[in-house]
Structure formats: structure tokens, C-alpha cells
């Protein structure tokens, strides 16, 4: 267990670096594209991203999770899975090539056709390096993962931004940037994977050897696909019911809120999944680990989102321009959604790790049945603000429903501990907000940048003091979790 904790500590540090760098780059890309191209073109870019992200789910097909979850994998299984992944990538490319006109028609945007067809090239590239990255994740070898992700993201984002600013390519900037990012994400893994005899695939294929992986992956694919729809269906309905302008504001608000939250969440869950997998037979350890991760996520996300609430009125006009002012209130309301969306994600890693992948699939089906109904009726109000409030409250309710019907079946009855893990950071974040609002009313002669700077400094000091006084156990745990170890690869 000590060795596992050492590996997890090192992995968290490395993924923290990757998360920080890639988050800054992608948020910069989001803001620059929004400001340079405007709401209408940004909406077109959002449509391309929906296609890319959804297709990515089919590329992995849940098989990457199956590889991590299974304790021992034979050479023939790995080789067969490798060639199967490449075949899936080819099928995806052909499907996008043929389906692009239909997708463009669904969005009523004919110009999407060629962009979707070209972006499909990335699915011919990514499969060649995907399995090698998965094996590195399984072994908690995050140094190379961090290097590759920073290189690929930096290259892709910088190219996208440069094309958007200095050319007239518009939404095509994202298409070309994504393809280049795919190349830089795949090639280093291909070189490393083929160089290592243990990971180098052989020229053989056995369906019998991988059908168990595919069966596992199909449930995981179903779960992640439905999850993707549940996170995007609100944007689709907003566009249909309230129109493209409302969708532009709502989409920008959701992206600005979820980008940092998703990166932070991904960093934690990326390490949590293999850790959960290694302790899957020990219920007490699963319980402690789950509660600790939930507490840590709340402690990071709650003050971050509270800061967004107080800073949004000053930041939106400065960063995006006056055209985006209407998204301010939406951003503030969606902070509730973002918090409980983040807290709900570790349960996915927990269920996959203990082999309960079907539970996640069925839960996603339940959400897919509920969310569109709530969003549709909220949209009938004619206000995108009401939609944002509805999805925020719904996400809170679904978090606790998930605990009662799923989570406690794995970790036991822990409601009081779960509430304490969430309550303290939330209360501290609310306490932090009060003096900031009072201070801002007195800063009438200070510009928006000055107000934001003062708020960030004072907010960090207040929250840090509250944590030190009332959450010393968290400080000790995090310090222990992140402190340097020398025996990372023992055992």
C-alpha cells in the first residue's frame, strides 16, 4: 500500500503540472476564439467540438478502461486490441466522411460538412498511440504522459490561435489545430511503444482473446456516450428552443465554468481509477479513498467557483468584450452545476474499478431520460437564466440520488461523512464571499483589473486561513499525499 501511495503521489504531482499547463492553454484558446471570432462563429466551433468529442468516445470504446481494470493482460490480447483500435479509427473516419452532410443538416449549418470530414482525419492518427498511453497510465507512469500532453496541447492550441488571429480561416482554425494536435499526441507514443519489446504489438489478431474486453468496453462506451449526451443535451435544446444567440451565451458560460473544473477533475480521477482498481477488494479502503477524493475535490472546486461568482461581472467585459455581458449571470448560476458535476465524477471511476460498469450505464440512461425533460420545460420560460438554474439544481439532486442508489452499495452507509466532506469547504467558500462583496462596493475608483487582483489575493488569504483553522486534517492528508517519495517504482 505504501508503494501504491508513493506512485499515486508522484502521479498527482505530474498530472497537476499537465492539468495546469493544458488548462491555461485551452482556456486561453477559448477566450481568444470567443473574442476574435464572435458569438456566431463561436457557436459553429462548438458544433465541431461536439462531433470531435463524441467521436473520441467511440475511438476508445471503453477498451482503454478495460485494459487498466484487468490485472494481467497477455501479449496476444494486447496485440489484438491494438489492431482492433486501428480498425475502429478507420471505421470512424469513414462514418464521419459519409455522415457529415446529415450532421450539418441537423445543425442547419451546411459549412459544417467539409469541416467534419476533414477533422475525421484525426481518427486515422490517434489509434496508433492510444494503447501505449493506456499502458503507461495503468502503470502510473505519468512523467512521459505529462510531457506528451503538454507538447501536443501547446502545439495544437498555439496553431489554432495563430490561425484565428492572423488568417481568415475562422472555425477552420480549430480543425487544423486539432489535426496537428493529434499528430503530436500520437507520434511520441508510437516511437516509445514500438521501441519497447514488452509493448510492441505483434502481427497477429484473435477475436476470442479480446471479446471480453470488447464486451466490457461496450458497456463503458454506452455509459460514456450517454453521459456525453447528458452533458450536451442542454446546449442542444437551448439552441432549438431559445435560438442561436442564447446558445452562444450559454455555451460560452458552460465552457468557461467547466474547463478548469474538468481539468482538475480529470487530474484526480486519472489517478483515482488505477488506485481504486488496486484496492477494489477492500471495502474499507475504497470508502476512505472515495470520501477523501470527494473532500479534496470540494476543497479545490468550491473556492474556485465562489471566486468565479464574485469575479464574473468584472472579468467578462474585460476578457470577452461587451458583446458577452449577457453570459455573466449564466456563468454565476452554472457554478452550482459545475460543483456537483465535479463531485459526481469520481463515482464513475469507483464503479469501473470494482467491475460494476453496468451500473454506470444504467445510471446514465436514467439521467438521459430526466435531463432533457427538465431542460425543455425550463426553456419554455423563454429565459436561458432559468435553464441554467434548473440544470444546477438538478445536478445537486442527482448527486444525492446517485449516492443512495449506487455509491453506498459499494462503500457502505457513509452519508454523514459524505455531507461533512462537502459542507466544510462550501461553508468556507461562502464565508470568503461576504468580505469580497463588501470590499468591492468600496473600490469605486479602482478598475476591473485592480478589483479582480485584490479579490483574488484577499480571497486566497481568507480561504487559506479558514482551511488552516478548521480543516487541519485536510492539510495533513494533502501534504502527506503530495510529499516527495523516493521509492516510486518499488514493488
Protein Blocks (a to p, Z undefined) as FASTA:
>chain_A
ZZmmmmmmmmmmmmmmmmmmmmmmmmmmmmmmmmmnommlmmmmmmmmmmmmmmmmmmnn
ommmmmmmpmbacfklmmmmmmmmmmmmmmmmmmmmmmmmmmmmmnopaklmmmmmmmmm
mmmmmmmmmmmmmmmmmnopaklmmmmmmmmmmmmmmmmmmmmmmmcnlmmmmmmmmmmm
mmmmmmmmmmmmmmpmklmccddddfklmmmmmmmmmmmmmmmmmmmmmmmmmmmmmmmm
nojklmmmmmmmmmmmmmmmmmmmmmmmmmmmmmmmmmmmmmklmmmmmmmmmmmmmmmm
mmmmmmmmmmmmmmmmmmnojklmmmmmmmmmmmmmmmmmmmmmmmmmmmmmnopammmm
mmmmmmmmmmmmmmmmmmmnopaklmmmmmmmmmmmmmmmmmmmmmmmmnopaklmmmmm
mmmmmmmmmmmmmmmmmmmmmmmmbcfklmmmmmmmmmmmmmmmmmmmmmmmmmmmmmmm
mmccfklmgZZ
